Amino acid sequence: MTALPLVFEAPRRAQPPRHLADLDPADRRAAVGELGLPGFRADQLARHYFGRLTADVDAMTDLPAPARDTLRGLLPPLVTPVLEQACDDGATRKTLWKGHDGTRAESVLMGYPDRATVCVSSQAGCGMACPFCATGQGGLQRNLSTGEIVEQVRQAAAAARDGALGTPMRLSNVVFMGMGEPLANYKRVVAAVRRITSPAPDGLGISARGVTVSTVGLVPAIDRLAAEGLPVTLAVSLHTPDDELRDTLVPVNNRWKVAEVLDAARRYAQTTGRRVSIEYALIRDVNDHGWRADLLGKLLRRHVGPSRVHVNLIPLNPTPGSEWDASPRRVQDEFVARVQAAGVACTVRDTRGREIAAACGQLAAQG
């Protein structure tokens, strides 16, 4: 199904310029001191960036003009919008970003009646080589920096606040389900989560319970994340409960098998108190069989525990050149019923953004 190799180490590229969002509060004050300014200017700059969601130094009129000119270098442009597309009556908006080196990545902002969510990328491309995912088939270009990740969130928060989704909304949820394997860019992703969840002026002030970090199953990194003290939701992209098929659908399974991944999910749930989400893209005649639903329910009960896990079924989204399709509705409904019969919660994800290639598995940074 795929000839692409697994890539855990991103290619070395020129690093993006240092940005305020790359730095923790102590490092910000040190950086401002290196510029010859008192440390409290770092707090002022952070209040504008994280609290007021602005990176326009000229708008920070409580700072003296000479200080604004000096501090400008801590807010370099990291990601510039190249293309913006909308669908779902404006409730779904995809942005194609260009980095300092021309690298491209995408994020998707979605409005719901009770919340606004942004799906962000953690890498440009992906090295996990899943054959049904456009991102995985595009290969890995490089890791995104902490600042590049946070900038996707800040700009989404500002857009939601300013009515980009039709009515002004507060960004409440961040999901690391865009381009890339977040746990393969571990340090930068964790640093970004800390900036996202720290209260202003140290961060964007989004609740950690509103943040989801996905993974195809990098077991050591799951355990490491559990120890960070960040009560974020873990989403495991499982896609089939049997090793034979998963070795092909999710090639990382050749390194960490299903039982190992689910045991790590249980440890994560036990340590954080957060229920784990199991992501399962339902593919016609590939992984949608009734016996696989039964096995999935059985394994989740055994390895994770029914109270600690929730299955999130995703009807497969079409990608260019793919030979696969979503399962028929009756097959989908039967799969849900059989997982639920095992005592495990199972629901179908609301599909957003198919028309603009913004849905799960469709991001390819084209345009």
N, C-alpha and C positions, 0 to 999 in steps of 0.2 A: 504493500500500500504506500510505503514511503521509502525513499532512498536517502533521506537526509539524516545526518548523524545527530546525536544528542550533543548540545553545547552548553556546558555549565559555566565556563569562563568566557566572559565577553571579550571581543577583540579590543586591543588597546587603541584608544583614540585620544586626540587632544581633549583635555578636560575643559568643560565650560568654565567661564570666569567665576570667581568666588562671589557668592550672593548672600545677602542677609539671611535668607532662609536656609542656607547651608550651616549656619552657625547657631550654637545654643546661646542663651543669654550671656554667660560669662565670656564666650568667644566674641560676641558682638561688641561688648564693652572694650575688650582688648583690641579689636580691630579698629574701633573708633579712636582709641587712645593712640594707636600707631599712626593715625591720620592727624594727630596733634589736637584732638578735640576732647572735652571732658566726657566721662563715661555716660552721663545722663542723656547725652545726645543720642546714644544708641537706643535708650528707652523711648525717646521721642520718635525716632525713626521707626521703631517696631510698632508703636501705637498706630502710626499711619498705615503701615504695611499690613499688619495682622488685624488691627481693630477697625480701620476705616477702609481696608481693602484697596488702597491706592499705592501704586509704585511711581507716581508722578511727583518727583521731588519738588518741582516748581509750585505744586499745590500745597506744599507743607509750609504755610506762611508763618507758623509759630517758630520756625527755625530761621535764624539770620541768613541773609542771602549768601554770605561767604561760606557758612556752614553747609548750606544746601549744595553749593558747588563742590565742596569737599566730599560730602556724603554720597554724591551721585554715583560714585564708583562702586558702592555697596549694593546698588540696585540696577545692575546691568540687564539689558533685555536678554532673557534666556530662551523663551519660546514665543514665536511670533505666529499669529493665525494666518494661514495661507488660504484656507477654504472653509467656509461654514455652510452646513446644510441642515435643513429642518424637515420634519414630517410629523405625523400624528397631530395635525392641527397646531403645530408649533410647540408641542409639549416635549418633543425630542429634538435635540440639537447636537450635531456632531461637528467637532472642530479638528481640522488637520493643522498640526503645529510644525514649525520649522525651527530646529535648534541653531546654535551659533555656527555649527559646521555644516549646515544643510540637512542634517539628519531629520527624519520626519517621524512623528508619532501622532496618535489620535486620542481624543477623549470624547465622552458623550454625556451631555447634561439632560436629565429627564425630570419632568414635573409630574407630580401625582396630586390628588386632592389633599393629601395630608402631609406631603413632604417633597423635597427636591433632592435628587441624588445625582452625583457625578461619578462616572466610571472613568478611572484614570489609567494611563499606561505607566509601567515602571521600567520598561526597556523599549528601545526602538527595535521592533521585530521580536522574535522569540526563538530560543534554541531547543525547545522541547519536542519539536518535530511531529506533533500530532497530525495525522494525515487528513482529518476532517475539518481542520481549523486553518483559515486563510493566513492568520498571523504566523502559526507554526510552520506553515509551508513556505513562508517568505524568508526564513532564516533570521539570525540575530545580527544586528548591526553594532549596537553598543548598549551599555547600561545608561539609564538616565540618572542625572545627579539628583541629590535631595532637593535642591532649588528648582530644578525642572519639574519634579513631581509636585512640589508645593505650589508652584506657579499655575499648574493646571487647575488646582483646587481653588486658589485665590481668585483667578479670573472667572471660574465658574460661579463662585460665591458672589462676586460682584455682578455678574450677568444676571443671576437669579434675583438678586436684590433690586436690580434696575429694571426688572420686568421682561427679561428676554423670553421667559416661558409664558408670557401673556398677562401675568399679574405678578407684582413683586412678591418674592418668596425668600425665606431664609434657607440656605443650603444646610441640610441636616444630616445627610448620609454621603459617605465616600466609600466606593468599592474599588479595590485593586483587582479589577477584572478586565482591564483593557489589554493593550499589547504587553507581552512579556510574562515571564514567570517571576512574581515578586520575590520569592524566597531565594532566587538565584542572584538577586541584587540586594542581599539581605541588609547590610549596614545602612545603605541609603534609604531603603524602604522604611526600616524601623525609625531612622532619624526623621523621615518625612511624617510618619505617623505621630511622632512626638510633637512636631511643629503643628500638625493639624489638630491635635487634641489638647494641647496646652492652652490654658485660658489666656486671652489677650491681656497684656501686650506680648506675652511670650509665644503665643501661637494663635491659631484661628478659632479656638474655643469650641470645636465640634466634639460632641460626646464620643468617647471611645466606643460606646455601645452602638454608635451609628457608623462605625468603620468596619469593613469586611476585607480581609486579606485572603486571596485565593492561592492555591498551590495545586500542582499535579501530584504532589506527594513526596516532597523532599524531606524524608523522615528526620534526619539530624536537625534541619532548620526548623521543623515544626516544634521539636522539643526545645530548641533554643528560644523560639518565639514565646513558648509557654512560660519561660522563666523571666521574660522582660517586664512583667508587671503591667502589661497593657491589656485590658479586658476587651480586646477586639474580637469580632467573630471570625472564626477560621472556616473557609470554604474549601473543601477538597474535591477537585475535579476527578471523579472516579470513573464514570462512564460505562463501566461494566464490572460485575463482581467476580469474574473468573479470570485467573492469571493468563490462561491461554489466549483469550481475545485481548485482554488489556496489554499484553506484551506488544501487540501490534497497534492498537488504538492509542495507547498512551505509552510511548517507548520507554519512559523512565521506569516503568514497571519491571523492566529487565534488571534494574538495580534494587528497587524496593518493591516487594510483592504486596498484593492486596492486604493480606493479614497484617503485615508490618505497618502499612499506612493506616489501617483502621485502629491498630493498637496505639499508634502515635496520636490519632484523633481522640481516642479515649483519654490518654494522658493529658492532652490539651484541655479537654472539657473538665477533667477532674481538677486540674491546676487553676484554671481561670474561672470556673463556674459558668462558662458560656457554652450554649448548645452549638454543636458543629453542624454546618450545612454540607450535605453531600450533593455535588453537582453531577447531573446525569443527562447528557445530550442523547435524546432518544432517536435512533437511526433505524429506518425501515429495514426489516429483515437482517439486521446486523446485531443489535443488542437489545431488541425490544421483545424478546421471547418471554412467555409466562414463567418458564423455569428460572430465567435470570432474575425476574422480579421476586420470585420466591427465595432464591439464593441470596439476593441483596438484603431482603428483610431478615433472613436468618443470620447472615454474617454481621449485620449492624446490631442486632440484638446481642449476639455473642461477644463481639469485640468492643463495641462502644456503649451499648445500653440504650433502650428505647427512649428514655427521658433525656438523653444527652445528644440526640441526633435528629436531623430533619432532612428528608430527601427533597431536592429541588429539581424537578424534571424540566428539561429544556427541549422543546421541539427543535430538531436540527434546523439551523438556518442555512439557506443555500449559499454556496460560494462558487466562484467561477471555475469551471472545469471539473467540479465534483461529480462523482458517480453516485453519490448518496442523496437520500431525501428523508424528510421527516416521516415518522410513523403515522398511519391513519388514526383518526380520532378514537375509533373503537378500540384499537390496540393500546393507544395511550391510556384510555380510561381503565382498561383491564389491568394494565401495568400498575397504575396508581392504586387500584382496589386490592391487588395482591400484596403490594408492599404494606398498605394499611392493615391488611388482614394479619400481618406478622406483628402488629402492634407498633409500627414505626410511622411517624407522621410523614406524609408525602403530598406535595402540591405541585402544580404546574406553573412555571414562571410566566408572567405576563411578557409576551414578546414585544419589544419596542425596536423601531428603527430599521426594519428589514429593507424598506424601500431605498434607504440611503446607505446601505451596507454598514449600519451602526449596531447591529444586533450581535449577540454572543457568537464568537468565532468568525466574524466577518471583517474585523478591522485589519486593513492591509496598507494603510498610509499611502493611498494613491490619490492623485489629483494635482 
